[in-house]
Every structure is written in C-alpha cells, then in structure tokens.
Amino acid sequence: MTDTYAVFGDPIAHSKSPYIHRQFAEQTGQDLAYTRQQVPSAQFEQAADAFFAGGGKGLNITAPLKLDAYGYAARLTVRARRAGAVNTLARQPDGTLLGDNTDGIGMINDMHNLGWKIADQRVLILGAGGAVRGVLQPLLEQAPASVSIANRTLHKAEQLAKGFVDLGTIEPLGYESLSGRQFDLVINGTSASLSGDLPPLPDDLLAPGAACYDMMYSAEPTVFLQWAEQHGARHQADGLGMLVGQAAESFYLWRQVRPEVIPVITSLRRSLGAKR
Ligand code: ATR
C-alpha cells in the first residue's frame, strides 16, 4: 500500500511541500502520496488523530501549528526540544509519534551547498522569534567564532541566549549596539521582510567578503538582500534552499533515503521567476 504523508498549516494553499516531496519521491523511486491540509490551530489534535488513525506515516507542520505539534508528539528529538517547535512528525514502527525539527539543519545544509563557511565566522542573527530559535543548535554546532543576536525587543534576545548557554555563547544586542561592529555572516530571521521592512542596520555592518542569508524567500530579492547587495555583501541567498533542505531532512527521517536538493531548488526558483 502507498504510504501517505501530508503538510498541515493555515493557510496552506500556497505550500510548496507537496511539490517538493513528490519530486523527492520520483527521484528516489519511493512509493508515497503527499497532500496538503488546512488545519486551524484549534483543530490540530483532532486532524492529526484522524490522519494517523487513517494509516498516515508522517506530517510536515507549518505556521501556525509548530507549537501544537510540539505538544502532540509522544517523543521529541534533541533538536526539536531545543527548537521548542516541531515541523515533522514521524510514525515509528511501534506506533508512537516522533517530533523532529529539520528547519535548522535545512538552513545549515543550504549554506554548505552554497559553499559558505560557518566555522570561525562572526555570525549575526537578526530577530529572536521562533524561526531563530529553530536554527540555533545546528548553527552553534558549526563552531562559528561568535554568535550575536540583534532584536528590537532586547529581552527576547537575552532569553534566547540564556536557553543555549550550555551549547555556546550567544551575545544579545539591541540594533543600536551594532554600530562599529562587523560580521562575516548575517542571517535575517525577522518576519520584517514579509511586510517589506528592514531592521535598522548600520552601513558598515558587513566585513569584507561577508555573506547574507534571508530565511524568507520571494521571487524578487527581499529587502534584506537588497540591503546586502548595496552594502558590499559577497554572497547572498534567500530561504528557498532552506525550505527544500528542511523537506529533504524530513524525507530522510521518514524514508531513510537522501534526495537531491539542487534540482528541486532550481525548478522552484524557475517557477517563482515565471510568476513575476
Ligand atoms: P517567527 O516565528 O517568524 O520567528 P515571531 O516569533 O513572531 O515569528 O518573531 C518575529 C521576529 O521578527 C521577532 O524577532 C520580531 O522582533 P520583536 O521580538 O522585537 O517583535 C522581529 N520583527 C518583526 N517585524 C520587525 C520589524 N519591522 N523590525 C524589526 N524586527 C521585526
């Protein structure tokens, strides 16, 4: 029988996950079906119960349900616990549900595919919300020279830093404290791009040769990547590769097979451009 998977979220109509996982399945010859389902937060438990009772093997979980899924999973991977959120549920052979979070490793793998160096780099992350918390453990594991988090609301950056002290030092900053500082890798994890906003960044923030990564993606360069271009970044990338990367790790958790991400990123990029 064909194994079934789905992505839950709200809204979900524009989710690229069904396309990505069908491409992975085709590439690797895996027999699976993957659908999308709009699930409001209040109905998460009921919808997940029904999905797994019907024989479903695994779910991807997107906004705003990652905390619901965190509470729902019977067991959590270490990285999901650190992230405080679950983007992947996998039914185990004993019937229990494992909650994982593949967002952070998806971003790190994308940076590796881009040929970017993380080890020994001075890393600055903009934002201190759920998206940022999701990537901190995998990022710290790459042994950067330093990790700083700038946030509009300073105490949220301080709280995040405290939660990871056993894994490494994170310096919490307000945006005003960035003046005079330089970084080799700047990651935008704020939701500001969604509304076309940019946190206030000093003109000389980027060290020579710096790379800028936006966790968001869009057909046109995001405002942050436009800023990066204007301020001398050598490398820039948006979060399309992170999206495909997190999907690849979910696929691996479910199927124990590693799909190729590059052809899927390329075809998604092409279809984004075509809608311009
Ligand atoms: P997500 O799950 O996408 O991380 P979130 O948890 O609501 O969403 O976090 C959004 C992040 O974007 C926060 O760090 C927020 O800053 P505050 O903590 O100060 O609210 C940041 N953010 C959103 N809009 C912003 C803007 N216009 N300028 C600067 N930071 C912004």
Boltz pocket constraint, residues with backbone or C-beta under 6 A from the ligand:
constraints:
  - pocket:
      binder: B
      contacts: [[A, 126], [A, 127], [A, 128], [A, 129], [A, 130], [A, 131], [A, 132], [A, 151], [A, 152], [A, 153], [A, 154], [A, 156], [A, 189], [A, 190], [A, 191], [A, 192], [A, 197], [A, 198], [A, 199]]
      max_distance: 6.0
